[in-house]
Amino acid sequence: MKIPLLLLSGWALMLPASAALPPQYQNAKDLDVMVGYLKAHEAVMATFTSIDLQHFVIHFGADCQIVFGRAYKPKPAGWVGPADPLEFKRSTCRVDADLGTG
């Protein structure tokens, strides 16, 4: 009986690990960060046109973009958990004035 149990436990170790945070919850956290940025920057909110959650980009003004990316936080080997949080990376236009002029 030990051999089938050993084979079964070995098979279970070969299965891919699942993330600790299901995609719908990770998407909600990412969207909260992006919407929070919009709410904190009135000039961007005034000319906001769309959010691209797949590429972590807010579109505003005349073809302006605010780009977010994952903050890097070191993790122990074998760590399985939620993705690193989103953070502001760059903007293609000023966010406080002259929107759309570069």
MINURO-967131 format. One record per atom (N, C-alpha, C): x, y, z negated; residue in three letters. Coordinates in nm, 4 decimals. Atoms other than C-alpha are relative to their C-alpha. Example, Ala and Ser with C-alpha at 12.3 -4.5 7.8 and 13.67 -1.06 7.14 Angstrom:
xx; yy; zz; residuo
0.0890; -0.1190; 0.0000; Ala
1.2300; -0.4500; -0.7800; Ala
0.0900; 0.1200; 0.0000; Ala
-0.0820; -0.1190; 0.0060; Ser
1.3670; -0.1060; -0.7140; Ser
-0.0770; 0.1090; -0.0730; Ser
// end
This chain:
xx; yy; zz; residuo
0.0817; -0.1209; 0.0000; Met
0.0000; 0.0000; 0.0000; Met
0.0855; 0.1264; 0.0000; Met
-0.0855; -0.1174; 0.0057; Lys
0.2947; 0.2345; -0.0527; Lys
0.0403; 0.0484; 0.1385; Lys
-0.0430; -0.0392; -0.1338; Ile
0.3944; 0.2300; 0.3155; Ile
-0.1057; 0.0839; 0.0707; Ile
0.0995; -0.0874; -0.0639; Pro
0.0600; 0.3613; 0.4546; Pro
-0.0104; 0.1370; -0.0679; Pro
0.0067; -0.1274; 0.0713; Leu
0.0535; 0.6274; 0.1834; Leu
0.1196; 0.0879; 0.0336; Leu
-0.1203; -0.0728; -0.0366; Leu
0.4092; 0.7277; 0.2636; Leu
-0.0109; 0.0543; 0.1425; Leu
0.0182; -0.0454; -0.1375; Leu
0.3289; 0.7478; 0.6359; Leu
-0.1008; 0.1139; 0.0074; Leu
0.1016; -0.1043; 0.0013; Leu
0.0193; 0.9534; 0.5656; Leu
0.0567; 0.1309; -0.0548; Leu
-0.0569; -0.1231; 0.0552; Ser
0.2116; 1.1997; 0.3482; Ser
0.1021; 0.0605; 0.0953; Ser
-0.0944; -0.0501; -0.1000; Gly
0.4844; 1.2276; 0.6149; Gly
-0.0718; 0.0681; 0.1148; Gly
0.0789; -0.0593; -0.1081; Trp
0.2207; 1.2995; 0.8796; Trp
-0.0542; 0.1361; -0.0434; Trp
0.0540; -0.1263; 0.0497; Ala
0.0694; 1.5720; 0.6619; Ala
0.1061; 0.1098; -0.0005; Ala
-0.1075; -0.0994; 0.0002; Leu
0.4080; 1.7461; 0.6373; Leu
0.0296; 0.0536; 0.1395; Leu
-0.0254; -0.0445; -0.1370; Met
0.4266; 1.7688; 1.0168; Met
-0.1075; 0.0948; 0.0510; Met
0.1054; -0.0913; -0.0424; Leu
0.1025; 1.9688; 1.0400; Leu
0.0476; 0.1437; -0.0155; Leu
-0.0419; -0.1397; 0.0148; Pro
0.1519; 2.3407; 1.1004; Pro
-0.0639; 0.0627; -0.1231; Pro
0.0515; -0.0696; 0.1180; Ala
0.1118; 2.5591; 0.7951; Ala
-0.0977; 0.1080; 0.0436; Ala
0.0957; -0.1048; -0.0334; Ser
-0.1828; 2.7949; 0.7938; Ser
0.0348; 0.1267; -0.0774; Ser
-0.0269; -0.1285; 0.0650; Ala
-0.1556; 3.1626; 0.7079; Ala
-0.0866; 0.0130; -0.1239; Ala
0.0743; -0.0182; 0.1238; Ala
-0.2675; 3.2677; 0.3637; Ala
-0.1173; 0.0953; 0.0182; Ala
0.1059; -0.0981; -0.0227; Leu
-0.4873; 3.5430; 0.5070; Leu
-0.0619; -0.0252; 0.1367; Leu
0.0648; 0.0250; -0.1294; Pro
-0.7420; 3.4523; 0.7788; Pro
0.0006; 0.1266; 0.0873; Pro
-0.0117; -0.1143; -0.0927; Pro
-0.7306; 3.6738; 1.0913; Pro
-0.1019; 0.1108; -0.0240; Pro
0.0999; -0.1058; 0.0172; Gln
-1.0555; 3.8562; 1.0183; Gln
0.0351; 0.0908; -0.1177; Gln
-0.0382; -0.0825; 0.1146; Tyr
-0.9205; 3.9748; 0.6820; Tyr
0.1255; 0.0815; 0.0298; Tyr
-0.1192; -0.0749; -0.0398; Gln
-0.5825; 4.0724; 0.8264; Gln
-0.0394; 0.1151; 0.0913; Gln
0.0483; -0.1062; -0.0888; Asn
-0.7612; 4.2684; 1.1001; Asn
-0.0660; 0.1118; -0.0797; Asn
0.0672; -0.1014; 0.0825; Ala
-0.9731; 4.4449; 0.8368; Ala
0.1024; 0.0850; -0.0746; Ala
-0.1049; -0.0757; 0.0692; Lys
-0.6612; 4.5430; 0.6393; Lys
0.0723; 0.0941; 0.0962; Lys
-0.0686; -0.0828; -0.0994; Asp
-0.4882; 4.6700; 0.9548; Asp
-0.0870; 0.1173; 0.0429; Asp
0.0918; -0.1059; -0.0405; Leu
-0.7945; 4.8670; 1.0608; Leu
-0.0141; 0.1049; -0.1103; Leu
0.0072; -0.0948; 0.1123; Asp
-0.8189; 5.0234; 0.7126; Asp
0.1193; 0.0955; -0.0007; Asp
-0.1199; -0.0847; -0.0046; Val
-0.4610; 5.1523; 0.7450; Val
-0.0135; 0.1033; 0.1112; Val
0.0101; -0.0909; -0.1140; Met
-0.5286; 5.3031; 1.0867; Met
-0.1090; 0.1047; -0.0211; Met
0.1080; -0.0946; 0.0274; Val
-0.8593; 5.4609; 0.9862; Val
0.0412; 0.0958; -0.1119; Val
-0.0508; -0.0868; 0.1060; Gly
-0.6945; 5.5937; 0.6703; Gly
0.0899; 0.1102; 0.0546; Gly
-0.0865; -0.0995; -0.0639; Tyr
-0.4368; 5.7679; 0.8872; Tyr
-0.0860; 0.1055; 0.0699; Tyr
0.0896; -0.0944; -0.0676; Leu
-0.7147; 5.9228; 1.0968; Leu
-0.0636; 0.0967; -0.0992; Leu
0.0672; -0.0830; 0.0999; Lys
-0.8944; 6.0500; 0.7886; Lys
0.0950; 0.0999; -0.0648; Lys
-0.0985; -0.0881; 0.0626; Ala
-0.5731; 6.2034; 0.6531; Ala
0.0529; 0.1072; 0.0948; Ala
-0.0521; -0.0948; -0.0990; His
-0.4964; 6.3943; 0.9757; His
-0.1164; 0.0554; 0.0830; His
0.1194; -0.0577; -0.0621; Glu
-0.7834; 6.6210; 1.0765; Glu
0.0188; 0.0316; 0.1479; Glu
-0.0235; -0.0344; -0.1400; Ala
-0.6237; 6.7342; 1.4031; Ala
-0.0072; -0.1242; 0.0888; Ala
0.0089; 0.1254; -0.0761; Val
-0.5935; 6.3737; 1.5171; Val
-0.1443; -0.0458; 0.0050; Val
0.1397; 0.0424; 0.0050; Met
-0.9467; 6.2896; 1.4048; Met
-0.0864; 0.0830; 0.0942; Met
0.0798; -0.0883; -0.0848; Ala
-1.0800; 6.5894; 1.5981; Ala
0.0058; -0.0395; 0.1472; Ala
-0.0139; 0.0364; -0.1414; Thr
-0.9511; 6.4506; 1.9289; Thr
0.0172; -0.1508; 0.0194; Thr
-0.0112; 0.1458; -0.0020; Phe
-0.9563; 6.0785; 1.8472; Phe
-0.0869; -0.0585; 0.1109; Phe
0.0779; 0.0654; -0.1054; Thr
-1.0646; 5.8578; 2.1400; Thr
-0.0163; -0.1494; -0.0208; Thr
0.0147; 0.1444; 0.0197; Ser
-0.9921; 5.4929; 2.0488; Ser
0.1111; -0.0557; -0.0881; Ser
-0.1002; 0.0769; 0.0737; Ile
-0.8067; 5.2392; 1.8384; Ile
0.0228; -0.1299; 0.0749; Ile
-0.0387; 0.1272; -0.0608; Asp
-0.6202; 4.9504; 1.9992; Asp
0.0587; -0.0856; -0.1126; Asp
-0.0422; 0.0805; 0.1141; Leu
-0.6028; 4.6980; 1.7146; Leu
0.0992; -0.1087; 0.0409; Leu
-0.0930; 0.1028; -0.0467; Gln
-0.4170; 4.4436; 1.9269; Gln
0.1434; 0.0518; 0.0051; Gln
-0.1338; -0.0586; -0.0128; His
-0.1236; 4.6809; 1.9848; His
0.0303; 0.1019; -0.1095; His
-0.0166; -0.0908; 0.1141; Phe
-0.1689; 4.8916; 1.6668; Phe
0.0244; 0.1443; 0.0455; Phe
-0.0145; -0.1344; -0.0551; Val
-0.2180; 5.2209; 1.8544; Val
-0.1310; 0.0774; -0.0166; Val
0.1126; -0.0941; 0.0005; Ile
-0.4499; 5.5173; 1.7936; Ile
0.0198; 0.0919; 0.1195; Ile
-0.0034; -0.0909; -0.1150; His
-0.5306; 5.7164; 2.1076; His
-0.0740; 0.1275; -0.0385; His
0.0620; -0.1284; 0.0320; Phe
-0.6069; 6.0870; 2.0690; Phe
0.0505; 0.1055; 0.0966; Phe
-0.0443; -0.1120; -0.0831; Gly
-0.5766; 6.4208; 2.2456; Gly
0.0037; -0.0350; 0.1471; Gly
-0.0167; 0.0228; -0.1440; Ala
-0.4685; 6.4323; 2.6085; Ala
0.1092; -0.1043; 0.0200; Ala
-0.0910; 0.1140; -0.0215; Asp
-0.3053; 6.0893; 2.6413; Asp
0.1077; -0.0113; -0.1082; Asp
-0.0930; 0.0128; 0.1116; Cys
-0.1404; 6.0962; 2.2985; Cys
-0.0236; -0.1325; -0.0725; Cys
0.0095; 0.1257; 0.0732; Gln
-0.0688; 5.7890; 2.0898; Gln
0.0721; 0.0100; -0.1335; Gln
-0.0666; 0.0223; 0.1276; Ile
0.0120; 5.7100; 1.7300; Ile
0.0220; -0.1497; -0.0079; Ile
-0.0364; 0.1409; -0.0027; Val
0.1951; 5.3791; 1.7049; Val
0.0325; -0.0468; -0.1420; Val
-0.0262; 0.0636; 0.1284; Phe
0.1963; 5.1564; 1.3983; Phe
0.0766; -0.1289; 0.0244; Phe
-0.0705; 0.1269; -0.0067; Gly
0.4081; 4.8522; 1.3273; Gly
0.0051; -0.0620; -0.1386; Gly
-0.0098; 0.0705; 0.1282; Arg
0.4690; 4.5986; 1.0557; Arg
0.1221; 0.0480; -0.0780; Arg
-0.1111; -0.0297; 0.0901; Ala
0.6819; 4.7064; 0.7622; Ala
0.0706; -0.1322; -0.0264; Ala
-0.0732; 0.1238; 0.0263; Tyr
0.9565; 4.4525; 0.7065; Tyr
0.0272; -0.0126; -0.1491; Tyr
-0.0289; 0.0301; 0.1396; Lys
0.9723; 4.2985; 0.3626; Lys
0.0609; -0.1388; -0.0050; Lys
-0.0638; 0.1324; 0.0061; Pro
1.2182; 4.0141; 0.2983; Pro
-0.0851; -0.0978; -0.0811; Pro
0.0771; 0.1047; 0.0657; Lys
1.0561; 3.6873; 0.1975; Lys
0.0879; -0.1216; -0.0223; Lys
-0.0783; 0.1216; 0.0226; Pro
1.1902; 3.3661; 0.0529; Pro
-0.0192; -0.0995; 0.1142; Pro
0.0090; 0.1020; -0.1048; Ala
1.2599; 3.0783; 0.2915; Ala
-0.1249; -0.0843; -0.0212; Ala
0.1200; 0.0817; 0.0064; Gly
0.9450; 2.8834; 0.3726; Gly
-0.1257; 0.0750; -0.0397; Gly
0.1150; -0.0817; 0.0410; Trp
0.7145; 3.1692; 0.2766; Trp
-0.1101; -0.0073; 0.1041; Trp
0.1191; -0.0073; -0.0852; Val
0.3644; 3.1434; 0.4195; Val
-0.0961; 0.0929; -0.0707; Val
0.0881; -0.0956; 0.0651; Gly
0.1474; 3.4402; 0.3470; Gly
-0.0496; 0.1021; 0.0989; Gly
0.0533; -0.1030; -0.0888; Pro
-0.0205; 3.7481; 0.4846; Pro
0.1121; 0.0744; 0.0724; Pro
-0.0963; -0.0784; -0.0779; Ala
0.1521; 3.9617; 0.7454; Ala
0.0429; 0.1223; -0.0809; Ala
-0.0458; -0.1234; 0.0635; Asp
0.3579; 4.2577; 0.6321; Asp
-0.0988; 0.1116; 0.0321; Asp
0.0968; -0.1077; -0.0230; Pro
0.1513; 4.5769; 0.6002; Pro
0.0383; 0.0872; 0.1190; Pro
-0.0243; -0.0957; -0.1082; Leu
0.1119; 4.8216; 0.8858; Leu
0.0530; 0.1301; -0.0595; Leu
-0.0475; -0.1321; 0.0378; Glu
0.2965; 5.1514; 0.8670; Glu
0.0150; 0.0848; 0.1254; Glu
-0.0197; -0.0939; -0.1101; Phe
0.3245; 5.4608; 1.0851; Phe
0.1416; -0.0181; 0.0541; Phe
-0.1322; 0.0093; -0.0634; Lys
0.6111; 5.4252; 1.3357; Lys
0.0346; 0.1278; 0.0753; Lys
-0.0309; -0.1204; -0.0782; Arg
0.5839; 5.7185; 1.5750; Arg
-0.1273; 0.0548; 0.0635; Arg
0.1079; -0.0638; -0.0743; Ser
0.3586; 5.9597; 1.7603; Ser
0.0589; 0.0603; 0.1268; Ser
-0.0484; -0.0563; -0.1258; Thr
0.3916; 6.0681; 2.1215; Thr
-0.0310; 0.1500; 0.0090; Thr
0.0331; -0.1429; 0.0039; Cys
0.2474; 6.4119; 2.0357; Cys
0.0015; 0.0463; -0.1447; Cys
0.0110; -0.0537; 0.1353; Arg
0.2486; 6.6418; 1.7361; Arg
-0.1398; -0.0295; -0.0526; Arg
0.1300; 0.0334; 0.0570; Val
-0.0305; 6.5501; 1.5010; Val
-0.0647; 0.1182; -0.0706; Val
0.0550; -0.1139; 0.0732; Asp
-0.0815; 6.8957; 1.3497; Asp
-0.0443; 0.1151; 0.0882; Asp
0.0387; -0.1108; -0.0891; Ala
-0.1172; 7.1282; 1.6511; Ala
0.0381; -0.0327; 0.1432; Ala
-0.0333; 0.0122; -0.1417; Asp
-0.0975; 7.1606; 2.0293; Asp
-0.0213; -0.1429; 0.0521; Asp
0.0250; 0.1368; -0.0409; Leu
-0.2566; 6.8201; 2.0858; Leu
-0.0065; -0.0112; 0.1508; Leu
0.0046; 0.0271; -0.1418; Gly
-0.1995; 6.6811; 2.4284; Gly
0.1035; 0.0736; 0.0807; Gly
-0.0998; -0.0743; -0.0769; Thr
0.0857; 6.9094; 2.5214; Thr
0.1392; -0.0611; -0.0144; Thr
-0.1299; 0.0670; 0.0125; Gly
0.3653; 6.6695; 2.4212; Gly
0.0681; 0.0420; -0.1173; Gly
// end
